[in-house]
């Protein structure tokens, strides 16, 4: 049937298969568990298997999948639009990623490990943008906000559960006899488990998802619903938004004003500086010259960030809408820049005290996750209010995603180089300075105080007060 507010958008009535309910959302639950497990696991396994004691090598591992995730997220989305199929892109993405992960623990050397990491990025990059558009194409438009919220909640809870599972598994493995079941074998098993989870997502997606009868333009969708995935500061650098709409093969260029250019430069610096810190963060947590934590505690440090950002995701949106996206964005950036040197101070102050070190690192990274929830929401809304013309907003958000992705990739490599060449203190102070410069560039940019409203969103009618009947003039004897 046709949607009542848009006759060109046809909706399949629910009840024919499980995909018409919320059940198919849960095909993404094993996938989210894999995301949580693999985020710290792949760099940790590279350190353990190949004795990679160089921050630059670890940064290369972190950046390997990012190098392909950024362009291939765009590529798979565009191919899906042209072929007019959604389901099998998602299913094949899950299955192919599972196969690559199962092969990863058996890579004979670091070069092959990096190659498999690149292939994992290529295979996994199709699932998120296409899956979310598929969700929108099979659901009523008035349910989009609720369904995307459920979809994001499933993703966030799965990611947090994966991190918790990895931490508990390695904690248990550390208590066993190393000659029988060592930590390296335990991490290899977790990678195999990640592959099995991705494969399970492919099988359930094939059973529960059905191909939509009509298709949406991703540019229009992104402009209509602003979605952020403020779940976890992904160590591999590219923070996947639920939609990525940048299409490099079609459409006219957006004529950007000076202030709009300034905002994108600020976003580039923010992403670059953040990943200068986070690109080598796992190395810092495990290195003897850093926090010197065990592999199991690394999972719990990232779990704190995931839980904080997931819990604050909804409330951060309310706060940003109620107050100023510009100043919340600036304040969250400055707070994050302030916390980075605190990580360095804690690494020195609590050296030799592993229990207190772990608690402090969890608290600090939890605070970073909380600030990320605010900065992610505020930056997107700030951009939407700044851009003039609703037809440009979808393209602008696509550029936003590309700037953040490529800035994070460059920051990861730069952070690994400067950490290897000098030390963690120099690297993290440079990261702090870059983020501060990005925040300062935001100050002269004006904020449009009118909330973002899509061109198809009806204006609320202005209610005029009803005229009161005139009181009759009373004669003196009638008083």
VMD Tcl script that draws the C-alpha trace (Angstrom):
set ca {
  {0.00 0.00 0.00}
  {1.08 3.62 -0.49}
  {2.21 5.70 2.44}
  {-0.51 8.28 3.27}
  {1.94 11.20 3.20}
  {4.03 9.96 0.29}
  {2.24 8.05 -2.52}
  {5.59 7.15 -4.15}
  {6.69 5.18 -1.08}
  {5.00 1.78 -0.97}
  {4.95 -0.20 2.27}
  {4.47 -3.90 2.71}
  {1.86 -4.73 5.29}
  {3.29 -6.51 8.36}
  {2.57 -10.11 9.14}
  {3.85 -12.00 6.08}
  {7.27 -12.98 7.47}
  {9.38 -12.35 10.53}
  {11.13 -9.44 8.83}
  {7.98 -7.38 9.19}
  {8.43 -7.40 12.96}
  {11.39 -6.40 15.09}
  {12.69 -9.98 15.02}
  {15.13 -9.46 12.14}
  {16.86 -6.70 14.12}
  {18.33 -9.47 16.22}
  {20.24 -10.90 13.27}
  {22.52 -7.94 14.03}
  {22.99 -9.01 17.66}
  {25.71 -11.65 16.96}
  {27.26 -9.13 14.57}
  {27.41 -6.55 17.36}
  {28.99 -9.13 19.67}
  {31.67 -9.68 17.04}
  {32.22 -5.91 16.81}
  {32.70 -5.69 20.56}
  {35.09 -8.64 20.65}
  {37.21 -7.62 17.67}
  {37.65 -3.94 18.57}
  {40.53 -4.52 21.05}
  {41.13 -8.17 20.18}
  {42.75 -7.85 16.75}
  {45.50 -5.41 17.84}
  {46.09 -7.47 21.01}
  {46.43 -10.65 18.97}
  {48.94 -8.95 16.65}
  {51.03 -7.98 19.69}
  {50.88 -11.51 21.15}
  {51.32 -13.57 17.95}
  {54.00 -11.58 16.19}
  {55.67 -9.89 19.20}
  {54.95 -6.49 17.67}
  {56.59 -4.13 20.13}
  {56.26 -1.04 17.94}
  {53.44 1.49 18.30}
  {53.66 2.13 14.56}
  {52.98 -1.55 13.76}
  {49.96 -1.56 16.09}
  {48.71 1.66 14.48}
  {49.05 -0.05 11.09}
  {46.94 -2.97 12.35}
  {44.36 -0.52 13.68}
  {44.31 1.41 10.39}
  {44.32 -1.59 8.05}
  {40.59 -2.25 8.07}
  {39.82 1.48 8.26}
  {41.69 1.97 5.00}
  {39.06 -0.11 3.23}
  {36.02 0.53 5.43}
  {35.84 4.21 4.50}
  {35.68 3.90 0.68}
  {33.94 0.53 0.60}
  {31.11 1.69 2.85}
  {30.39 4.25 0.15}
  {31.00 1.76 -2.67}
  {28.69 -0.99 -1.38}
  {25.92 1.51 -0.67}
  {26.10 2.90 -4.20}
  {26.18 -0.57 -5.81}
  {23.17 -1.58 -3.71}
  {21.27 1.49 -4.93}
  {22.01 0.72 -8.56}
  {21.32 -3.03 -8.45}
  {18.21 -2.48 -6.31}
  {18.93 -5.30 -3.88}
  {19.56 -5.04 -0.15}
  {19.18 -8.38 1.57}
  {21.96 -10.34 -0.08}
  {24.51 -7.57 0.38}
  {23.90 -7.83 4.11}
  {23.90 -11.65 4.16}
  {27.06 -11.97 2.06}
  {28.77 -9.28 4.14}
  {28.13 -11.29 7.31}
  {29.21 -14.62 5.80}
  {32.35 -13.29 4.09}
  {33.46 -11.49 7.25}
  {33.02 -14.72 9.22}
  {35.22 -16.65 6.78}
  {37.99 -14.00 6.93}
  {37.92 -13.95 10.74}
  {38.18 -17.74 10.98}
  {41.32 -17.59 8.82}
  {42.91 -14.71 10.76}
  {44.37 -16.64 13.76}
  {46.24 -18.93 11.35}
  {48.05 -16.17 9.44}
  {51.70 -17.27 9.21}
  {53.17 -13.77 9.47}
  {52.26 -10.17 10.18}
  {51.92 -9.22 6.50}
  {49.28 -11.91 5.93}
  {47.57 -10.84 9.16}
  {47.37 -7.27 7.87}
  {46.03 -8.48 4.52}
  {43.26 -10.43 6.25}
  {42.48 -7.37 8.35}
  {42.06 -5.35 5.14}
  {39.77 -8.03 3.71}
  {37.73 -7.97 6.91}
  {37.20 -4.24 6.44}
  {36.07 -4.74 2.83}
  {33.63 -7.50 3.74}
  {32.15 -5.89 6.86}
  {31.65 -2.42 5.37}
  {28.46 -3.38 3.49}
  {26.40 -4.45 6.49}
  {25.74 -1.23 8.40}
  {24.60 1.38 5.80}
  {22.67 -1.10 3.66}
  {21.10 -2.81 6.67}
  {19.71 0.41 8.05}
  {18.26 1.55 4.72}
  {16.71 -1.92 4.46}
  {15.13 -1.31 7.85}
  {13.60 1.95 6.67}
  {12.33 0.45 3.43}
  {10.36 -2.26 5.22}
  {8.85 -0.13 7.99}
  {6.23 2.58 8.14}
  {7.66 6.08 8.08}
  {6.04 7.03 11.37}
  {7.90 4.13 13.01}
  {11.34 5.11 11.75}
  {12.49 6.94 14.87}
  {11.41 4.09 17.16}
  {12.81 1.34 14.94}
  {16.15 3.04 14.40}
  {16.32 3.51 18.17}
  {15.71 -0.22 18.72}
  {18.27 -1.03 16.03}
  {20.85 1.20 17.70}
  {20.06 -0.20 21.13}
  {20.57 -3.78 19.91}
  {23.88 -2.71 18.38}
  {25.04 -0.91 21.51}
  {24.09 -3.70 23.90}
  {25.70 -6.30 21.65}
  {28.94 -4.32 21.46}
  {29.06 -3.92 25.24}
  {28.26 -7.61 25.75}
  {31.06 -8.59 23.34}
  {33.58 -6.50 25.27}
  {32.42 -7.98 28.57}
  {32.62 -11.51 27.16}
  {36.16 -10.95 25.92}
  {37.31 -9.53 29.25}
  {35.76 -12.34 31.30}
  {37.12 -15.04 28.96}
  {40.69 -13.73 29.15}
  {40.39 -13.27 32.92}
  {39.45 -16.93 33.25}
  {42.24 -17.99 30.87}
  {44.81 -16.10 32.95}
  {43.97 -18.23 36.00}
  {44.75 -21.51 34.18}
  {48.07 -23.24 33.69}
  {49.87 -21.41 30.87}
  {51.23 -24.69 29.47}
  {47.71 -26.06 29.08}
  {45.73 -23.00 28.01}
  {47.69 -19.79 27.52}
  {46.34 -16.33 26.80}
  {47.45 -16.38 23.15}
  {45.39 -19.49 22.50}
  {42.49 -17.89 24.37}
  {42.63 -14.85 22.06}
  {42.82 -17.06 18.97}
  {39.70 -18.83 20.20}
  {37.93 -15.47 20.60}
  {38.74 -14.55 16.99}
  {37.29 -17.89 15.87}
  {34.24 -17.17 18.01}
  {33.93 -13.75 16.34}
  {33.92 -15.45 12.95}
  {31.26 -17.90 14.11}
  {29.12 -15.00 15.38}
  {29.41 -13.18 12.04}
  {28.45 -16.40 10.28}
  {25.45 -16.81 12.60}
  {24.32 -13.30 11.70}
  {24.48 -14.26 8.02}
  {22.33 -17.35 8.52}
  {19.69 -15.56 10.63}
  {19.65 -12.58 8.24}
  {19.01 -14.94 5.33}
  {16.11 -16.52 7.23}
  {14.53 -13.38 8.68}
  {15.16 -10.56 6.20}
  {13.11 -10.21 3.04}
  {13.83 -7.94 0.09}
  {11.76 -4.71 0.17}
  {9.21 -4.00 -2.53}
  {10.31 -0.37 -2.92}
  {13.52 1.56 -2.40}
  {14.51 4.87 -0.87}
  {17.04 7.43 -1.97}
  {19.71 7.39 0.72}
  {20.37 11.12 0.29}
  {16.75 11.91 1.16}
  {16.73 9.47 4.06}
  {19.82 10.92 5.67}
  {18.39 14.42 5.44}
  {15.10 13.25 6.94}
  {16.38 11.38 10.01}
  {19.57 12.36 11.74}
  {21.15 9.22 13.13}
  {24.32 8.85 15.14}
  {25.77 5.67 16.46}
  {27.28 7.08 19.64}
  {28.16 3.67 20.97}
  {31.92 3.29 21.10}
  {35.00 5.23 20.06}
  {36.09 2.51 17.66}
  {39.77 1.78 17.96}
  {40.01 1.06 14.25}
  {39.37 4.70 13.60}
  {36.30 4.86 11.39}
  {33.24 5.59 13.54}
  {30.50 4.10 11.40}
  {27.36 6.17 11.24}
  {24.25 4.12 10.71}
  {23.91 5.67 7.27}
  {26.61 6.85 4.92}
  {25.18 8.78 2.01}
  {28.19 10.26 0.29}
  {27.88 9.29 -3.38}
  {31.00 10.29 -5.30}
  {29.54 9.32 -8.65}
  {26.46 11.49 -8.87}
  {25.05 14.83 -7.81}
  {26.37 18.34 -7.96}
  {29.02 19.71 -5.68}
  {27.84 21.69 -2.68}
  {28.94 25.33 -2.77}
  {30.35 25.71 0.74}
  {30.66 29.05 2.50}
  {33.76 30.02 4.47}
  {32.08 29.12 7.78}
  {31.02 25.72 6.47}
  {34.58 25.06 5.33}
  {35.77 26.10 8.78}
  {33.44 23.59 10.43}
  {34.66 20.74 8.23}
  {38.30 21.69 8.95}
  {37.49 21.66 12.67}
  {35.87 18.21 12.33}
  {38.94 16.96 10.47}
  {41.25 18.19 13.24}
  {39.01 16.72 15.94}
  {38.99 13.30 14.29}
  {42.71 13.48 13.49}
  {43.61 14.44 17.07}
  {41.32 11.86 18.67}
  {42.79 9.03 16.62}
  {46.34 10.28 17.22}
  {45.52 9.30 20.80}
  {43.27 6.27 20.28}
  {45.27 4.72 17.43}
  {47.99 3.64 19.87}
  {45.84 3.51 23.00}
  {45.86 -0.30 23.21}
  {49.64 -0.29 22.95}
  {49.83 2.28 25.76}
  {47.52 0.22 27.97}
  {49.62 -2.94 27.64}
  {53.17 -1.53 27.29}
  {55.52 -1.69 30.28}
  {56.27 2.02 29.72}
  {52.55 2.81 29.79}
  {49.74 1.48 31.95}
  {51.10 -2.11 31.86}
  {47.66 -3.71 32.08}
  {46.81 -7.29 31.15}
  {44.95 -8.12 27.96}
  {41.77 -8.86 29.89}
  {41.68 -5.42 31.47}
  {41.95 -3.75 28.05}
  {38.49 -5.15 27.26}
  {37.07 -3.71 30.48}
  {38.62 -0.29 29.78}
  {36.81 -0.21 26.43}
  {33.67 -1.62 28.01}
  {33.50 1.44 30.29}
  {33.47 3.72 27.24}
  {30.84 1.63 25.45}
  {28.50 1.54 28.45}
  {28.84 5.26 29.14}
  {28.22 6.37 25.56}
  {25.33 3.93 25.07}
  {23.65 4.98 28.32}
  {24.00 8.69 27.49}
  {23.11 8.41 23.80}
  {19.43 9.32 24.19}
  {19.95 11.90 26.95}
  {22.77 13.60 25.05}
  {20.40 14.22 22.15}
  {17.84 15.84 24.45}
  {20.48 18.03 26.10}
  {21.95 19.17 22.79}
  {18.50 20.03 21.39}
  {17.61 21.95 24.54}
  {20.85 23.92 24.80}
  {23.42 24.92 22.17}
  {24.94 22.31 19.82}
  {27.85 24.64 19.13}
  {28.91 25.20 22.73}
  {28.23 21.63 23.85}
  {30.44 20.49 20.95}
  {33.22 22.92 21.93}
  {33.03 22.03 25.63}
  {33.06 18.29 24.98}
  {36.10 18.66 22.72}
  {37.99 20.72 25.30}
  {37.08 18.23 28.04}
  {38.38 15.34 25.93}
  {41.57 17.26 25.22}
  {42.00 17.83 28.97}
  {41.53 14.12 29.75}
  {44.30 12.91 27.42}
  {47.16 14.27 29.59}
  {45.35 12.80 32.62}
  {45.84 9.34 31.07}
  {49.58 10.07 30.97}
  {49.60 11.30 34.57}
  {47.70 8.23 35.76}
  {50.17 5.95 33.94}
  {53.00 7.47 35.96}
  {51.22 7.97 39.30}
  {49.75 4.45 39.53}
  {52.74 2.62 38.04}
  {53.15 -0.76 39.72}
  {49.63 -0.73 41.16}
  {47.70 -2.67 38.53}
  {44.35 -2.78 40.35}
  {44.14 0.98 40.86}
  {45.55 1.57 37.39}
  {42.77 -0.51 35.84}
  {40.05 1.29 37.81}
  {41.39 4.72 36.89}
  {41.76 3.84 33.21}
  {38.21 2.48 33.14}
  {36.92 5.69 34.75}
  {38.84 7.93 32.36}
  {37.80 6.02 29.26}
  {34.22 5.96 30.51}
  {34.38 9.74 30.72}
  {35.75 9.84 27.17}
  {32.82 7.71 26.01}
  {30.35 10.02 27.72}
  {31.92 13.05 26.06}
  {31.90 11.27 22.71}
  {28.14 10.75 22.99}
  {27.68 14.51 23.41}
  {30.22 15.59 20.78}
  {28.88 13.16 18.16}
  {25.31 14.40 18.56}
  {26.25 18.07 18.90}
  {28.54 18.10 15.86}
  {25.86 16.62 13.60}
  {23.13 19.00 14.75}
  {25.51 21.95 14.53}
  {26.24 21.02 10.92}
  {22.56 20.62 10.06}
  {21.73 24.04 11.47}
  {24.64 25.68 9.68}
  {23.93 24.26 6.21}
  {21.56 26.35 4.10}
  {19.13 24.53 1.84}
  {17.58 21.21 2.80}
  {18.72 19.62 -0.47}
  {22.35 20.04 0.69}
  {21.96 18.50 4.14}
  {22.19 14.87 3.02}
  {25.31 15.58 0.99}
  {26.80 17.56 3.86}
  {26.33 14.64 6.26}
  {28.01 12.38 3.73}
  {30.99 14.76 3.59}
  {30.92 14.83 7.40}
  {31.27 11.04 7.54}
  {34.08 11.03 4.98}
  {35.97 13.80 6.78}
  {35.70 11.99 10.11}
  {36.69 8.66 8.56}
  {39.71 9.85 6.59}
  {40.80 12.20 9.38}
  {40.75 9.30 11.82}
  {42.76 7.13 9.43}
  {45.46 9.79 9.00}
  {45.50 10.46 12.74}
  {46.00 6.76 13.52}
  {49.08 6.51 11.28}
  {50.46 9.84 12.50}
  {49.96 8.83 16.14}
  {51.80 5.55 15.60}
  {54.70 7.33 13.90}
  {55.14 10.04 16.52}
  {54.78 7.53 19.40}
  {57.46 5.30 17.81}
  {59.77 8.21 17.00}
  {59.47 9.96 20.36}
  {57.28 8.62 23.17}
  {53.73 8.53 24.48}
  {54.05 11.90 26.23}
  {54.94 13.77 23.04}
  {52.33 11.88 21.00}
  {49.46 12.52 23.39}
  {50.33 16.15 24.05}
  {50.36 16.73 20.28}
  {46.95 15.04 20.08}
  {45.69 17.36 22.82}
  {46.94 20.44 20.97}
  {45.31 19.38 17.69}
  {41.92 18.89 19.37}
  {42.18 22.27 21.12}
  {42.92 24.00 17.79}
  {39.89 22.27 16.28}
  {37.71 23.51 19.12}
  {38.99 27.09 18.82}
  {38.16 27.15 15.10}
  {34.51 26.61 16.00}
  {34.24 29.86 18.00}
  {33.63 32.32 15.10}
  {31.07 30.05 13.40}
  {27.55 31.39 13.95}
  {24.84 29.12 15.28}
  {21.41 29.06 13.68}
  {19.09 28.93 16.64}
  {16.15 27.62 14.60}
  {15.95 23.82 14.87}
  {16.64 21.75 11.79}
  {13.48 21.05 9.82}
  {13.30 18.99 6.65}
  {11.51 20.49 3.66}
  {8.83 17.75 3.79}
  {8.16 18.23 7.49}
  {4.96 20.21 7.92}
  {5.16 23.42 9.85}
  {3.15 23.51 13.03}
  {0.16 25.77 12.43}
  {0.11 28.95 14.43}
  {-2.91 29.08 16.65}
  {-4.53 32.50 16.84}
  {-6.57 33.25 19.92}
  {-10.32 33.38 19.34}
  {-11.86 36.82 19.42}
  {-13.71 37.53 22.60}
  {-17.22 38.97 22.17}
  {-17.42 42.63 23.04}
  {-18.95 43.34 26.40}
  {-22.24 45.25 26.12}
  {-22.25 48.79 27.36}
  {-24.50 49.02 30.34}
  {-26.70 51.97 30.98}
  {-26.38 53.61 34.41}
  {-29.63 52.11 35.72}
  {-28.52 48.60 34.56}
  {-25.38 48.51 36.69}
}
mol new
graphics top color blue
foreach p $ca { graphics top sphere $p radius 0.5 }
foreach p [lrange $ca 0 end-1] q [lrange $ca 1 end] { graphics top cylinder $p $q radius 0.2 }
display resetview
